[in-house]
């Protein structure tokens, strides 16, 4: 029964975690709270005595405490930090939001990636001069500072809650064995039991390293260290609209087919989306041009005309009474603008906005769209028809890039999400793995090495390319890797035994394996795959540094470009 009781108690402990552990070392007024994932990862948390801080005051308070207001990157973290309103007894508090504007593209004050926008895309409403409280129900948008001249009711003041990660691990040494002393009375004497505890704490985000105080134990070593930089493969296709780097041309139907109200709404949607990007021709900046068409084609905005947010309202498109006859010519004009002004490190995007499709011009429209896509561009169609989907507009769009204004709560948000996906691509010469999503956003970029190598040399080569030896986590990925090599060739996979345990080079916790019978072998720490029959493969162990018996082909897996990562350098 005792053997059954311990796992039961442990499961109850993990499922109903007591959040506060007061005797673990957080300095000053901080309290340690268990994190959302396990009982060792947590946060040192404190909050302001003043519950009436505006946004800048709250951010400044946390910076003065050597910490940050929380940033949120997934639903689990949102649940955790919204629950903290009850756990810490603060009701609500300021999040670490620094809404994007030209001088600062980050959304989070801790400079972490913006890879989560909330269950209802709340963070896309984040504009300069606003910020978010966290309540037990989630995100709530407020002005950073109340407007004293406003007659409307407002009350954005809230406390600051400040936190930094703190992880501890406790590793007891084996107890000292009982020693038998040979004497006439055959007396057994036990040496005192000695236990060594190692506590490891992640460094708080300040320039000064502080060693937290720990509860006194027999022999304790406390180590403060700086966590490693995020893994290059930590997340693919992150979405931060303010740092997309694309060459975009909006192609707008201003003919009689579009009502004046439709055209006005389309222009407003374009202008709204522009507030989400950063204009320019440098990395992490976007060039924007605008073309209109009815019975003729006009270039309304050229690349370079829009330099800042103050230019967003510098243009307009008048409504025409002519019929829409020049859609294919407008697409050709947009393609020419992209071709002439494209940068080497970017992708071209055409955004067509219309509520009609001329079937008589179908061949020309398909040809114009296909030519642009064949050159690496992404073609987005936004359908303003009130009568349902226009099959023609859907047909000429890139897969997954047909948007219907009637079904979208926020066209500008859908445009920005589409920009993020368009901005996720592999650099030249790499093969994208993109089997599971309609838009073809890559789940890694790959190239097969030209010659074989021992595993450690292959690993070094891939690291020099800012990647790693390709990993395999399911049968689909296994089939993809197999396609990169000639039939029956042996090739390394990024799975290596370190300190007695196999670990994936991408730090994945996936448990998928495909061992051949008799493998893994105890004294061989690296793994290669080989085709057996049809499209089947099996994994075998090999020495990591044996150039005679274990020199195999390999593929390097690299992270694709996205709105937060430059894959060209």
VEXDREN-2710 file (C-alpha; in Angstrom, 1 decimal):
% VEXDREN-2710
k/r/px/py/pz
1/UNK/0.0/0.0/0.0
2/UNK/2.9/2.4/0.8
3/UNK/4.2/1.7/-2.7
4/UNK/0.9/2.7/-4.2
5/UNK/0.4/5.7/-2.0
6/UNK/3.6/7.6/-3.2
7/UNK/2.6/7.7/-6.9
8/UNK/-0.9/8.7/-5.9
9/UNK/0.3/11.6/-3.7
10/UNK/2.7/12.6/-6.5
11/UNK/-0.1/12.7/-9.1
12/UNK/-2.3/14.7/-6.7
13/UNK/0.6/17.1/-6.2
14/UNK/1.1/17.6/-9.9
15/UNK/-2.6/17.8/-10.8
16/UNK/-3.5/20.1/-7.9
17/UNK/-0.3/22.0/-7.5
18/UNK/0.2/24.2/-4.4
19/UNK/1.3/27.3/-6.3
20/UNK/3.3/29.1/-3.6
21/UNK/6.5/27.6/-2.2
22/UNK/7.6/30.2/0.2
23/UNK/10.9/28.6/1.4
24/UNK/12.5/28.5/-2.1
25/UNK/14.9/31.3/-2.7
26/UNK/13.4/34.5/-4.3
27/UNK/15.0/37.7/-3.0
28/UNK/13.4/40.6/-1.3
29/UNK/9.6/40.9/-1.7
30/UNK/9.4/38.2/-4.3
31/UNK/7.4/35.0/-3.8
32/UNK/8.1/31.8/-5.8
33/UNK/5.2/30.4/-7.8
34/UNK/5.2/27.1/-9.6
35/UNK/5.1/27.5/-13.4
36/UNK/2.5/26.1/-15.8
37/UNK/4.5/23.1/-16.9
38/UNK/6.1/21.3/-13.9
39/UNK/6.9/21.7/-10.3
40/UNK/10.5/22.9/-10.8
41/UNK/10.0/25.6/-13.4
42/UNK/8.5/28.7/-11.9
43/UNK/8.7/32.4/-11.4
44/UNK/9.7/34.8/-8.7
45/UNK/6.8/37.2/-8.6
46/UNK/6.1/40.5/-6.8
47/UNK/3.6/43.3/-7.3
48/UNK/3.4/47.0/-6.6
49/UNK/1.8/48.4/-3.4
50/UNK/0.3/51.1/-5.6
51/UNK/-2.7/49.7/-7.4
52/UNK/-3.3/52.9/-9.4
53/UNK/-0.3/52.9/-11.9
54/UNK/-0.7/53.8/-15.5
55/UNK/1.0/51.7/-18.2
56/UNK/4.4/53.4/-18.3
57/UNK/4.6/53.6/-14.5
58/UNK/3.9/49.8/-14.3
59/UNK/6.6/49.0/-16.8
60/UNK/9.1/51.3/-15.1
61/UNK/8.2/49.8/-11.7
62/UNK/9.1/46.3/-13.0
63/UNK/12.3/47.5/-14.7
64/UNK/13.3/49.0/-11.4
65/UNK/12.7/45.7/-9.7
66/UNK/15.0/44.0/-12.2
67/UNK/12.1/42.1/-13.8
68/UNK/9.4/42.4/-16.5
69/UNK/5.6/42.4/-16.5
70/UNK/4.6/39.0/-18.0
71/UNK/4.6/38.2/-21.7
72/UNK/2.3/35.5/-23.0
73/UNK/3.1/33.1/-25.9
74/UNK/0.4/30.4/-25.8
75/UNK/-3.0/29.5/-24.3
76/UNK/-1.4/27.7/-21.3
77/UNK/0.6/30.8/-20.4
78/UNK/-2.6/32.9/-20.7
79/UNK/-4.5/30.6/-18.4
80/UNK/-1.5/30.7/-15.9
81/UNK/-1.1/34.5/-15.8
82/UNK/-4.9/35.2/-15.8
83/UNK/-5.1/32.7/-12.8
84/UNK/-2.4/34.7/-11.1
85/UNK/-4.9/37.5/-10.6
86/UNK/-6.6/35.3/-8.0
87/UNK/-3.5/33.5/-6.8
88/UNK/-1.5/36.7/-6.1
89/UNK/-4.7/38.5/-5.0
90/UNK/-4.2/41.5/-7.3
91/UNK/-7.5/41.2/-9.3
92/UNK/-6.0/42.6/-12.5
93/UNK/-2.6/44.0/-13.6
94/UNK/-0.7/45.4/-16.5
95/UNK/0.8/43.1/-19.0
96/UNK/4.3/43.8/-20.5
97/UNK/2.9/45.1/-23.8
98/UNK/4.6/47.7/-25.7
99/UNK/2.3/48.1/-28.7
100/UNK/4.2/48.3/-32.0
101/UNK/5.2/51.7/-33.5
102/UNK/7.9/52.8/-35.8
103/UNK/10.7/53.1/-33.2
104/UNK/10.0/49.8/-31.5
105/UNK/8.6/46.8/-33.4
106/UNK/8.3/44.5/-30.4
107/UNK/5.0/43.9/-28.7
108/UNK/6.5/42.6/-25.4
109/UNK/8.7/44.7/-23.2
110/UNK/10.9/41.7/-22.5
111/UNK/11.7/41.7/-26.2
112/UNK/10.4/38.1/-26.6
113/UNK/8.8/37.1/-29.9
114/UNK/5.2/37.9/-30.6
115/UNK/4.0/34.4/-31.5
116/UNK/0.5/34.4/-29.9
117/UNK/-2.2/36.9/-30.3
118/UNK/-4.8/35.6/-27.9
119/UNK/-7.8/33.3/-28.4
120/UNK/-9.8/36.0/-30.1
121/UNK/-6.7/37.7/-31.7
122/UNK/-6.9/40.5/-29.1
123/UNK/-3.3/41.6/-29.5
124/UNK/-3.9/42.6/-33.1
125/UNK/-5.8/45.5/-31.6
126/UNK/-2.6/46.7/-29.9
127/UNK/-1.8/50.2/-31.2
128/UNK/0.5/52.9/-30.1
129/UNK/-0.8/54.5/-26.9
130/UNK/-2.6/51.4/-25.7
131/UNK/-1.8/48.4/-23.6
132/UNK/-3.4/45.4/-22.0
133/UNK/-4.5/44.4/-18.5
134/UNK/-4.8/40.8/-17.6
135/UNK/-8.0/39.8/-15.9
136/UNK/-9.2/36.4/-14.8
137/UNK/-11.1/36.4/-18.1
138/UNK/-8.1/37.2/-20.3
139/UNK/-6.8/40.3/-22.1
140/UNK/-8.5/43.7/-21.8
141/UNK/-7.4/46.7/-23.9
142/UNK/-6.8/50.1/-22.1
143/UNK/-5.2/53.4/-22.9
144/UNK/-1.7/53.4/-21.4
145/UNK/-2.6/56.7/-19.7
146/UNK/-6.1/58.1/-19.1
147/UNK/-7.0/61.1/-21.2
148/UNK/-7.9/64.0/-18.8
149/UNK/-9.7/65.8/-21.6
150/UNK/-12.0/62.9/-22.4
151/UNK/-15.7/63.1/-21.3
152/UNK/-16.1/59.3/-21.6
153/UNK/-15.7/57.1/-18.6
154/UNK/-12.2/55.6/-18.3
155/UNK/-10.1/54.0/-15.7
156/UNK/-7.0/52.3/-17.0
157/UNK/-5.0/52.4/-13.7
158/UNK/-3.9/49.0/-12.4
159/UNK/-1.1/47.5/-10.3
160/UNK/2.2/46.2/-11.7
161/UNK/2.9/42.5/-11.4
162/UNK/6.6/41.7/-12.0
163/UNK/8.2/38.3/-12.6
164/UNK/11.3/36.6/-13.8
165/UNK/11.9/32.8/-14.4
166/UNK/13.4/30.8/-11.6
167/UNK/14.1/27.1/-12.0
168/UNK/15.4/24.8/-9.3
169/UNK/16.5/21.2/-9.4
170/UNK/17.2/19.2/-6.3
171/UNK/19.4/16.1/-6.8
172/UNK/20.1/14.1/-3.7
173/UNK/23.4/12.1/-3.7
174/UNK/23.0/8.4/-2.8
175/UNK/23.1/7.8/0.9
176/UNK/26.3/6.4/2.3
177/UNK/26.2/2.6/2.7
178/UNK/26.3/1.0/6.1
179/UNK/29.8/-0.1/7.1
180/UNK/30.4/-3.2/9.2
181/UNK/33.1/-2.9/11.8
182/UNK/34.8/-6.2/12.7
183/UNK/35.0/-6.4/16.5
184/UNK/34.4/-9.1/19.1
185/UNK/30.7/-8.0/19.6
186/UNK/30.0/-7.8/15.8
187/UNK/28.5/-4.3/16.2
188/UNK/27.3/-2.6/13.1
189/UNK/28.0/1.1/12.9
190/UNK/26.3/3.4/10.4
191/UNK/28.1/6.5/9.1
192/UNK/26.0/9.7/9.2
193/UNK/23.7/10.1/6.2
194/UNK/25.0/13.0/4.0
195/UNK/22.8/14.6/1.4
196/UNK/24.0/17.1/-1.2
197/UNK/21.4/19.4/-2.8
198/UNK/22.1/21.4/-6.0
199/UNK/19.9/24.4/-6.6
200/UNK/20.0/25.9/-10.1
201/UNK/18.3/29.3/-10.8
202/UNK/17.8/31.0/-14.1
203/UNK/19.2/34.5/-14.1
204/UNK/16.7/37.3/-13.7
205/UNK/16.7/39.8/-16.6
206/UNK/19.1/42.4/-15.2
207/UNK/22.7/43.2/-16.0
208/UNK/23.7/42.4/-12.4
209/UNK/24.0/38.7/-11.3
210/UNK/22.3/38.1/-8.0
211/UNK/22.7/34.9/-6.1
212/UNK/19.4/34.2/-4.3
213/UNK/19.5/33.1/-0.7
214/UNK/18.6/29.5/0.0
215/UNK/17.3/27.6/3.0
216/UNK/20.3/26.2/4.9
217/UNK/20.9/22.5/4.2
218/UNK/23.8/20.2/5.0
219/UNK/25.8/20.8/1.8
220/UNK/24.3/23.2/-0.7
221/UNK/25.7/24.6/-4.0
222/UNK/23.8/27.5/-5.6
223/UNK/24.6/28.3/-9.2
224/UNK/23.3/31.3/-11.1
225/UNK/23.7/31.2/-14.9
226/UNK/22.5/32.8/-18.0
227/UNK/20.2/30.6/-20.0
228/UNK/21.3/29.7/-23.5
229/UNK/20.0/31.6/-26.5
230/UNK/16.7/30.3/-27.9
231/UNK/17.1/27.3/-30.2
232/UNK/17.1/28.3/-33.9
233/UNK/14.3/25.8/-34.4
234/UNK/12.2/26.8/-31.3
235/UNK/9.4/27.9/-33.5
236/UNK/8.8/28.1/-37.2
237/UNK/6.8/30.7/-39.0
238/UNK/6.4/33.2/-36.1
239/UNK/4.0/36.0/-36.7
240/UNK/5.0/39.6/-35.9
241/UNK/3.3/41.8/-38.5
242/UNK/5.5/44.9/-37.6
243/UNK/8.6/43.1/-38.8
244/UNK/7.5/41.3/-41.9
245/UNK/9.8/41.9/-44.9
246/UNK/7.8/41.7/-48.1
247/UNK/7.3/43.6/-51.4
248/UNK/3.5/44.1/-51.5
249/UNK/1.3/45.5/-54.2
250/UNK/-2.4/46.0/-53.5
251/UNK/-4.5/45.8/-56.7
252/UNK/-7.9/47.4/-56.1
253/UNK/-11.0/47.2/-58.3
254/UNK/-12.5/50.7/-58.3
255/UNK/-14.9/50.0/-61.2
256/UNK/-18.7/50.4/-61.2
257/UNK/-18.9/46.7/-60.1
258/UNK/-17.6/47.8/-56.7
259/UNK/-20.0/50.2/-55.0
260/UNK/-18.7/53.4/-53.5
261/UNK/-19.2/51.9/-50.0
262/UNK/-17.3/48.7/-50.9
263/UNK/-14.4/50.7/-52.3
264/UNK/-14.3/52.9/-49.2
265/UNK/-14.3/49.9/-47.0
266/UNK/-11.5/48.3/-49.0
267/UNK/-9.4/51.4/-48.8
268/UNK/-9.9/51.6/-45.1
269/UNK/-9.0/47.9/-44.7
270/UNK/-5.7/48.5/-46.6
271/UNK/-4.9/51.6/-44.5
272/UNK/-5.7/49.7/-41.3
273/UNK/-3.4/46.9/-42.3
274/UNK/-0.6/49.4/-43.0
275/UNK/-0.5/50.4/-39.4
276/UNK/0.6/46.8/-38.7
277/UNK/3.8/46.9/-40.8
278/UNK/6.9/48.9/-40.9
279/UNK/7.7/50.8/-44.2
280/UNK/11.1/50.7/-45.7
281/UNK/13.5/48.7/-47.9
282/UNK/15.7/47.2/-45.1
283/UNK/15.4/43.8/-43.4
284/UNK/12.2/43.5/-41.4
285/UNK/10.6/46.3/-43.4
286/UNK/8.0/46.2/-46.1
287/UNK/7.6/48.0/-49.4
288/UNK/4.0/48.8/-50.4
289/UNK/2.6/49.9/-53.7
290/UNK/-1.0/50.3/-54.8
291/UNK/-2.6/49.9/-58.2
292/UNK/-6.3/50.6/-59.2
293/UNK/-8.2/49.4/-62.2
294/UNK/-11.5/49.7/-63.9
295/UNK/-11.4/50.4/-67.7
296/UNK/-7.8/51.5/-67.3
297/UNK/-4.9/50.8/-64.8
298/UNK/-3.4/53.5/-62.6
299/UNK/-0.4/53.3/-60.2
300/UNK/-1.6/55.1/-57.1
301/UNK/1.4/54.5/-54.8
302/UNK/4.9/53.4/-55.8
303/UNK/7.5/51.5/-53.7
304/UNK/9.2/54.1/-51.5
305/UNK/6.3/56.6/-51.4
306/UNK/5.1/55.4/-48.0
307/UNK/7.9/56.1/-45.5
308/UNK/6.0/56.4/-42.2
309/UNK/2.6/56.0/-40.6
310/UNK/2.0/59.7/-41.4
311/UNK/1.9/58.8/-45.1
312/UNK/-0.8/56.2/-44.7
313/UNK/-3.6/58.7/-45.4
314/UNK/-1.7/60.5/-48.2
315/UNK/-3.5/58.6/-51.0
316/UNK/-7.0/57.6/-52.0
317/UNK/-8.7/55.8/-54.8
318/UNK/-11.7/57.6/-56.5
319/UNK/-14.7/55.5/-57.5
320/UNK/-15.1/55.0/-61.3
321/UNK/-18.3/54.5/-63.2
322/UNK/-16.6/52.4/-65.8
323/UNK/-16.8/48.6/-66.0
324/UNK/-14.1/46.3/-64.8
325/UNK/-12.2/45.2/-67.9
326/UNK/-8.5/45.6/-66.9
327/UNK/-8.0/43.1/-64.1
328/UNK/-5.4/41.0/-65.9
329/UNK/-3.5/44.2/-67.0
330/UNK/-3.5/45.4/-63.4
331/UNK/-2.0/42.1/-62.3
332/UNK/0.7/42.5/-65.0
333/UNK/1.4/46.0/-63.8
334/UNK/1.7/44.8/-60.2
335/UNK/4.1/42.0/-61.3
336/UNK/6.2/44.5/-63.1
337/UNK/6.4/46.7/-59.9
338/UNK/7.5/43.8/-57.8
339/UNK/10.0/42.6/-60.4
340/UNK/11.7/46.1/-60.7
341/UNK/11.7/46.9/-57.0
342/UNK/12.1/43.5/-55.4
343/UNK/14.9/43.0/-52.9
344/UNK/17.1/39.9/-52.9
345/UNK/16.0/38.7/-49.5
346/UNK/12.2/39.3/-49.8
347/UNK/9.2/37.7/-51.3
348/UNK/6.7/39.4/-53.6
349/UNK/3.0/39.6/-52.7
350/UNK/0.0/40.8/-54.8
351/UNK/-3.2/41.5/-52.9
352/UNK/-6.2/41.6/-55.4
353/UNK/-9.4/43.2/-54.0
354/UNK/-12.5/42.9/-56.1
355/UNK/-16.2/41.8/-56.1
356/UNK/-16.2/40.5/-59.7
357/UNK/-14.4/38.1/-62.0
358/UNK/-14.6/38.3/-65.8
359/UNK/-14.9/34.7/-67.1
360/UNK/-14.2/36.0/-70.6
361/UNK/-10.8/37.1/-69.4
362/UNK/-10.2/33.9/-67.4
363/UNK/-7.3/32.6/-69.5
364/UNK/-5.3/35.9/-69.2
365/UNK/-6.1/36.1/-65.4
366/UNK/-4.9/32.6/-64.7
367/UNK/-1.8/33.1/-66.8
368/UNK/-0.9/36.4/-65.1
369/UNK/-1.4/34.9/-61.6
370/UNK/0.5/31.7/-62.4
371/UNK/3.4/33.6/-63.8
372/UNK/3.7/35.6/-60.6
373/UNK/3.5/32.5/-58.4
374/UNK/5.9/30.6/-60.6
375/UNK/8.5/33.3/-59.8
376/UNK/8.1/32.7/-56.1
377/UNK/5.3/35.3/-55.4
378/UNK/2.2/34.9/-53.2
379/UNK/-1.1/35.9/-54.7
380/UNK/-3.8/36.9/-52.3
381/UNK/-7.4/37.4/-53.4
382/UNK/-9.9/39.3/-51.2
383/UNK/-13.5/38.7/-52.4
384/UNK/-15.9/41.6/-51.7
385/UNK/-18.8/39.9/-53.4
386/UNK/-22.1/39.9/-51.4
387/UNK/-23.4/36.8/-53.2
388/UNK/-21.0/34.2/-51.9
389/UNK/-17.6/33.0/-53.1
390/UNK/-16.4/33.9/-56.6
391/UNK/-14.8/30.7/-57.9
392/UNK/-12.6/32.7/-60.3
393/UNK/-11.0/34.8/-57.5
394/UNK/-10.4/31.7/-55.5
395/UNK/-8.9/29.9/-58.5
396/UNK/-6.2/32.5/-59.1
397/UNK/-5.2/32.9/-55.5
398/UNK/-2.3/30.9/-54.1
399/UNK/-3.4/27.9/-52.1
400/UNK/-4.9/29.0/-48.8
401/UNK/-4.7/32.7/-49.7
402/UNK/-8.3/33.3/-50.8
403/UNK/-10.0/35.6/-48.3
404/UNK/-13.7/36.4/-48.2
405/UNK/-14.7/39.8/-46.8
406/UNK/-18.2/38.6/-45.9
407/UNK/-16.9/35.8/-43.7
408/UNK/-14.0/37.7/-42.0
409/UNK/-14.5/39.6/-38.8
410/UNK/-11.4/41.7/-39.5
411/UNK/-10.1/41.9/-43.1
412/UNK/-7.0/43.8/-41.9
413/UNK/-6.2/41.1/-39.4
414/UNK/-6.6/38.4/-42.1
415/UNK/-4.3/40.4/-44.4
416/UNK/-1.6/40.6/-41.6
417/UNK/-1.8/36.9/-40.9
418/UNK/-1.5/36.2/-44.6
419/UNK/1.6/38.5/-44.7
420/UNK/3.1/36.5/-41.9
421/UNK/2.6/33.2/-43.7
422/UNK/3.9/34.6/-47.0
423/UNK/6.9/35.8/-45.1
424/UNK/7.7/32.2/-44.0
425/UNK/9.9/30.7/-46.7
426/UNK/13.1/28.8/-47.3
427/UNK/16.1/30.6/-48.7
428/UNK/17.4/29.7/-52.2
429/UNK/18.7/26.2/-52.7
430/UNK/16.7/24.6/-49.9
431/UNK/13.8/22.2/-50.0
432/UNK/10.8/23.0/-47.9
433/UNK/8.9/20.4/-45.8
434/UNK/5.3/21.6/-45.9
435/UNK/3.0/18.6/-46.1
436/UNK/0.4/19.5/-43.5
437/UNK/-0.8/23.0/-44.2
438/UNK/-2.7/24.5/-47.1
439/UNK/-0.5/27.6/-47.5
440/UNK/2.6/25.5/-47.7
441/UNK/4.4/27.3/-44.8
442/UNK/7.6/25.2/-44.3
443/UNK/8.2/23.1/-41.2
444/UNK/11.9/23.2/-41.9
445/UNK/14.2/23.8/-44.8
446/UNK/16.5/21.0/-46.0
447/UNK/19.5/20.2/-48.2
448/UNK/21.2/16.9/-48.6
449/UNK/24.9/17.0/-48.2
450/UNK/27.0/16.3/-51.4
451/UNK/29.2/13.7/-49.6
452/UNK/29.2/11.4/-46.6
453/UNK/30.8/12.2/-43.3
454/UNK/31.0/10.8/-39.8
455/UNK/28.2/12.0/-37.6
456/UNK/30.1/14.5/-35.5
457/UNK/31.5/16.1/-38.7
458/UNK/28.0/16.2/-40.2
459/UNK/26.7/17.8/-37.1
460/UNK/29.5/20.5/-37.1
461/UNK/28.8/21.3/-40.8
462/UNK/25.1/21.7/-40.2
463/UNK/25.7/23.9/-37.1
464/UNK/28.0/26.1/-39.3
465/UNK/25.0/26.6/-41.6
466/UNK/22.8/27.6/-38.5
467/UNK/21.0/24.2/-38.6
468/UNK/21.3/20.7/-37.4
469/UNK/21.2/17.1/-38.7
470/UNK/17.6/16.5/-39.8
471/UNK/15.3/14.9/-37.2
472/UNK/12.4/12.5/-37.8
473/UNK/9.2/12.6/-35.6
474/UNK/6.7/10.8/-37.7
475/UNK/6.2/8.6/-40.8
476/UNK/5.5/11.6/-43.1
477/UNK/8.8/13.2/-42.2
478/UNK/10.5/9.9/-42.5
479/UNK/9.2/9.6/-46.1
480/UNK/10.3/13.2/-46.9
481/UNK/13.8/12.5/-45.8
482/UNK/14.0/9.3/-47.7
483/UNK/13.1/11.3/-50.9
484/UNK/16.2/13.4/-50.5
485/UNK/18.6/10.5/-51.0
486/UNK/19.2/7.8/-53.6
487/UNK/17.6/4.4/-53.1
488/UNK/19.0/2.3/-50.2
489/UNK/21.6/5.0/-49.2
490/UNK/22.3/5.2/-45.5
491/UNK/21.8/8.6/-43.9
492/UNK/22.3/10.1/-40.5
493/UNK/19.3/11.4/-38.4
494/UNK/19.6/14.0/-35.7
495/UNK/19.3/11.6/-32.8
496/UNK/22.3/11.0/-30.5
497/UNK/22.9/9.4/-27.1
498/UNK/24.4/11.9/-24.6
499/UNK/25.0/11.0/-21.0
500/UNK/23.2/7.7/-21.4
501/UNK/20.0/9.1/-23.1
502/UNK/19.1/9.7/-26.7
503/UNK/18.2/13.3/-27.5
504/UNK/16.9/15.0/-30.6
505/UNK/19.1/17.7/-32.2
506/UNK/16.0/20.0/-32.3
507/UNK/15.4/19.5/-28.5
508/UNK/12.1/17.8/-29.3
509/UNK/10.5/15.6/-26.7
510/UNK/8.8/13.4/-29.3
511/UNK/8.9/9.7/-28.6
512/UNK/8.7/8.4/-32.2
513/UNK/11.3/5.8/-33.0
514/UNK/11.9/3.3/-35.8
515/UNK/14.6/1.0/-34.5
516/UNK/15.7/-2.1/-36.4
517/UNK/15.7/-5.4/-34.4
518/UNK/18.7/-5.5/-32.1
519/UNK/19.1/-1.7/-31.9
520/UNK/20.1/0.5/-30.3
521/UNK/23.5/-1.0/-29.5
522/UNK/24.9/0.0/-26.1
523/UNK/28.3/1.3/-27.2
524/UNK/27.2/3.1/-30.4
525/UNK/25.7/6.5/-29.7
526/UNK/24.7/7.8/-33.2
527/UNK/21.8/6.8/-35.4
528/UNK/21.4/6.3/-39.2
529/UNK/18.5/5.2/-41.3
530/UNK/18.4/2.9/-44.2
531/UNK/15.7/1.9/-46.7
532/UNK/14.6/-1.7/-46.3
533/UNK/11.7/-2.3/-48.7
534/UNK/9.4/0.0/-50.6
535/UNK/9.2/3.3/-48.6
536/UNK/10.1/1.7/-45.3
537/UNK/13.2/2.4/-43.3
538/UNK/14.8/1.3/-40.1
539/UNK/17.2/2.9/-37.7
540/UNK/20.5/1.5/-36.6
541/UNK/23.2/2.5/-34.2
542/UNK/26.7/3.5/-35.3
543/UNK/29.8/5.0/-33.9
544/UNK/29.9/8.8/-34.2
545/UNK/33.5/9.0/-35.4
546/UNK/34.3/5.9/-37.4
547/UNK/35.3/7.1/-40.9
548/UNK/35.8/3.5/-42.1
549/UNK/32.6/1.8/-41.0
550/UNK/30.2/4.7/-40.3
551/UNK/30.5/7.5/-42.8
552/UNK/27.0/8.3/-44.2
553/UNK/25.1/10.9/-46.1
554/UNK/23.0/13.4/-44.2
555/UNK/20.6/16.3/-44.6
556/UNK/20.9/19.6/-42.7
557/UNK/17.6/21.1/-41.4
558/UNK/17.5/24.9/-41.2
559/UNK/14.9/27.3/-39.9
560/UNK/12.9/29.2/-42.5
561/UNK/12.8/32.9/-42.8
562/UNK/9.9/34.5/-41.0
563/UNK/8.9/37.8/-39.6
564/UNK/11.2/37.4/-36.6
565/UNK/14.1/35.6/-38.2
566/UNK/16.5/36.5/-41.1
567/UNK/17.5/33.1/-42.6
568/UNK/19.9/34.8/-45.1
569/UNK/22.7/35.5/-42.7
END
